[in-house]
Amino acid sequence: MSDINPTKTLDVRGLYCPEPVFRTKIEMDKLSVGNVLKIIADDPDAEEDITRWVDRNGHDLIKLIKEDNQLIFLIKKSK
């Protein structure tokens, strides 16, 4: 992950569906194309929810890291 520098970090730990996806959308809307958003979540459903949202909206999931009980997503804005 050291080779990827996120433009912004979004910490949604402690929040559950649909909040992590909702807040991801809000932050992605603020970014410019090519920027990277780092999301830290601990909702087990976030893996499927955020991954689907990324696919549906045409962005790129650069990396998904699972550490203990948390998920770290790196998403590049594509459009």
Long-range contacts (C-beta under 8 A, 24 or more apart in sequence): 1-63, 1-65, 1-72, 1-74, 4-36, 4-62, 4-63, 4-74, 5-36, 6-36, 6-37, 6-38, 6-74, 7-31, 7-35, 7-36, 7-37, 8-35, 8-37, 8-38, 9-37, 9-38, 9-39, 9-40, 10-37, 10-38, 10-39, 10-40, 11-39, 11-40, 12-39, 12-40, 12-41, 12-43, 12-46, 13-40, 13-41, 13-42, 13-70, 14-42, 15-41, 15-43, 16-43, 16-45, 17-43, 17-45, 17-46, 17-49, 18-49, 20-46, 20-49, 20-50, 21-46, 21-49, 21-50, 21-53, 24-50, 24-53, 24-75, 25-53, 25-57, 28-57, 28-59, 28-75, 28-77, 31-77, 32-77, 33-77, 33-78, 33-79, 34-76, 34-77, 35-76, 35-77, 36-62, 36-74, 36-75, 36-76, 36-77, 37-73, 37-74, 37-75, 37-77, 38-72, 38-73, 38-74, 39-71, 39-72, 39-73, 39-75, 40-70, 40-71, 40-72, 41-70, 41-71, 41-72, 41-73, 42-69, 42-70, 42-71, 46-71, 47-71, 50-75
